[in-house]
Amino acid sequence: MNSHLKRLKEENDAVILAHNYQRDEVQDAADYVGDSFELSKIASEITCAVIVFCGVDFMAENAAILSPEKQVLLPVKEATCPMSHMITRNDVRQLKKRYPGAPVVCYVNTSAAVKAESDVCCTSANAVKIINALDADRIVFIPDRNLGDYLATKTDKEIVSWDGFCPTHQVITLGDVLIKREEVPDCEIVVHPECRPEVIAAADFVYGTGGMLRHAAKTNARHIAIGTEVGMLHRLGKQEPTKEFSALAETVCPNMKRTHLEDAVRALEQKEFLVTVTKDVRTGAKKALDKMLEIGT
């Protein structure tokens, strides 16, 4: 399979990107593995004609926004992000009417159309920096209420959060944290800011996936329990083979796991499924992404 995929990549001048939550075999076959925005940024900087994005819909859209001259393929068209679909472009327009003058900060886990209505995007890693840099006392944050609640603890500004959430991270409970502490008393607990507030409060550290990798590299802890999608265990284990990693709960994202290695092969063979963003939407969305890079890097 890998030799066939390698030949297809060479023939199509293609690059395979895989999110940290993808299946092990997909991560291992990819040219780059990372978080959604990190991968799109990589794709915009390297020379290639085709991007096969093994992730979910909004991630492929991000790549299409930043690399409009390249073909972006999503191997499984049903691989969608439930949280990104919890808010629409019209919802954002209504929020702006309800809170005039308040900047709309949009988590990168959103559709291109929602980004186009927002003032600036953010990732879990740079959200605090971006919010504190904005010249406003009130911020409208979309779409993740858990990340919004976390941000509210890191700023004096008023955070008005949309009532969206990640179903996968929502599975993790305070009980999971307490059980892990009892089972492995000397472990460090690191959770994603998309988790429930009580889970975040009980954890030792709060990081996005990139932050988890950096923390794992520098910590002296021998056992690290993570509160995020279980695909991170493979990435962490490859990076830090002398340390032990476990999940707080069986947090499997069914949409991330839709993609198999053969889907990436088929995507290149048949040029499916092509992800495009209309010019008007791309213009607005790129403006929000560019502003994020300007103040949040």
N, C-alpha and C positions, 0 to 999 in steps of 0.2 A: 504493500500500500504506500509506504513512504517513498519508495523509488519512483512509483507512478506519480505521486504527488509532486515530487521534486522535478520530474520531467515536465509536468503540466505548468508548474511555476515558471520554469525557464522558458517554455514556449509562449507563455502569456505575459511574461515580464511581471509576474505577480508576487505579492507579499501576503503571508498569512498572519493575521493578528488574532490573538486569543485572550479573552478576559480571564482574570484570576479565578473566576468561578466556573470556568469550563471544565469538561471532563479531562481526566489525567492525560489520555492519549492525544487529545486535541492540543492541550498545553505543550506536550512534548514535541509535537510535529510543527508547532508554530514558529515563525521567525522571531516574533516578539510576543511577550506575555506581560500584561500589566493591567492597570485600571482603565476605565473607559476613555477618559480624556487624555491620559498619558499616551495611549495607543494611537488616538487620532492625531495627536501632535507629532508623534513619530512618523505616521503615515504621510503627513503633510511635508515632512522634512526630507524624506528619502525619495530616491528616484525609482519610480515604478509606474506601470500603466494600469494595473489592476490591484485592488485591495479586497481580500477575502476576510471579512470581519466576523469572527466566531464569537458572537455575543448576542445582544438583543437589539431591537429595532432602533432605539434612540442613539445607540453607539454608532451604528452604521450611518445614521443621519449626521452625527457629529463629523465623521470622516468625510462625508459628502460635502458638508458645509466648508470644511477647511481644505479639501482637495477636490474642487469642482472639475478639474481637468482629468481626474482619474475615474475609472469605473469602480464602484463600490458594490460588492456582492455580499448579501446576507444569506448564508447557506440554507437556513430554514426560515421561511417567511413567517411561520407561526411563532417564532421566538420573539415575544414581545415583553415589555416591562409593565406589570400591572400598575405600579405607582405612577409611571409617566402618563398612563391613561386615566388617572384620577383627576386630571385638570385639563381644560381645553383653552384654546385661544380666546374664546368668548368669556370664559371664566376670568381670565386675566384682565380683559377689558373692563369687566364689571368691578373687579377689585380696584382698579385704578380710578374708577368713578367714585367708589365708596371711600377711598383713602387718597384724595387728591394731594399731590406733592410728595407722597411717600414713595421712595424708589422701590421697584420690584426686583428682588434678588431671586434668581431662579437657579435651583440646583441643576447641575449638569444632567441629571437623570430625568430629562423632560424631552418632549417632542420639539422638533425644529420650529413648529408653529408657535408653541408656547414661548420658546426662547426669543422669537421675533417680536413678541409683545413685551418682553422684559427689558429692564435697564442694564442689568449685568448678570452674568452667570457666576457660579461658584462651584467648587468641589468641596468635599468634606474636609480636605486639608487646608484650603485657603479661605473658607467661609468666614471665619472669625476676623481675619485680616481685612477682607473686603467690606464686611458690614461696618467695622470700626473706622474704615477709611472714608465711608460715604458721609457727605455733609447733610445729615438728616437725623432727627431724633426718633423718627418712627420708620421702621423697615417692614415692607410686606415680603414675607418669605414663602416661596412655593417650591415643591408641593408637599414636602415631608414634615409633618408636625413634630416627629421625634427629633429630627435634626434641628428644627426651629426651637424646640424646648431647650435643647443642648446649647444652642447659640445664645439664648436668652440668659444663660448663666455666665456667659463670657463677655457681656457688654452691658452698659448702662442704658442702651437704647431700647425702645419698645419694639418687640418683635411680634408682628401679626402673622400667624402661620395658617396656611391652608391645611385642611383636614385630610391630607393624604398620608400614606405610610407604605413601607415595604412589607408585604405579607411574610416574606422569609425571615426578616429580622424581628418581626412582631411575634414570631413563635417563641423566641427566647424570653424566659421569665426570670423573676428574682429567685424563684425556687431553684432554677437550674444553677444559678450562681452559688447559692447556699449549699446545694448538694455537692458541687464541685469542690468548694472549700473544705467540706467534710471529708470527701474522698481523697483529695490531694492537698493537704494543708499547706505545703510549701510552694504551690504553683502560683504563677502570676496570671491574672485574668485580664485579658485585653479584649475590648468590645468595640464594635463599630458604632458611630454616632447615630445610625439609623435605628438603633435599639431603643426600647422603652426607657423612659427617664429613670425608673427605679433600678433597671439593670445597669445603666450608665453610672448611677450613684454608687452602686455596690462594687463596681469594677475597680481594678488598680490603674488601668490606663484606657484611654479612648482614642482610637486612631481609625482612619480609613485604611484601605488595603495596603497602600504604599507605606503608610506610617507603621503598619504592623510588621512589614518586612524590615524596615529600618530598625524598629525596636528589637526585633528578634535577633538582629545582628549584633547589637551592643549590650543586651541584657546579660547578666550573670545567672539568671534563672535557668534551671535545667528543664523545667516543665512549664509550658505556656498553654493556657486554655483560651481559646478564641471564641468570641461571640460574633460570628458572621457566617456566610455561606461556606459549606464544607469544602468547596473546591480550593480554598486557601490552604488547607492542610497539605496538599500536594506541593504547592509552590513553596511554602515555608519549610517543608521537609527536605526539599531539594537544595534550598539555600543554606539551611542549618542542619545538616544530617546528624550532628552530635547532640541535638536537643530534641526533647519530646514535645509533641503538640497534640492537643485533643480539642474537640468541639464541646461547647457548653450544651448544645442540643443538636438534634438531627435536622439541621437547617439546610435543606436541599431546595434550591430554586428550580422548579420544574422547567421553567423557560430557558434558563441557562443550560440545563442538561438535555435540551432537545437536540443539540448539535452533536453529531458523531463525526468521526474522521471521514467517513465515506461521504458525508454531506458536503464537506469542504472540497473533496475530489469532484463530486457531481457539479458543484457550483462552478468550478473552473471548466469542466467538460462542456457544460450546457449554458454557461454564462447566466446563471440564475442565482439568486433573485436580485436584480439590479435595483439599487436604492438611489433615488434622485430627490432633490429638493428644488422647488420652483425658485426662480430668480428673486421674486419679491420677498419670499420667506427667508431665503438664504441671506439676503442683504441685512435684514433685521437681526437674524440669529447670529450672524458673524459679528455684527456690531457688539452684541452682548458678550460674545466669547472674547473678542478683541479687548474689550474693556476689562474683562477678568484678567487677561494676560498682562494688561497695563498696570493694574493696581494690586494683583494678587499673586504675582510670581515671587 
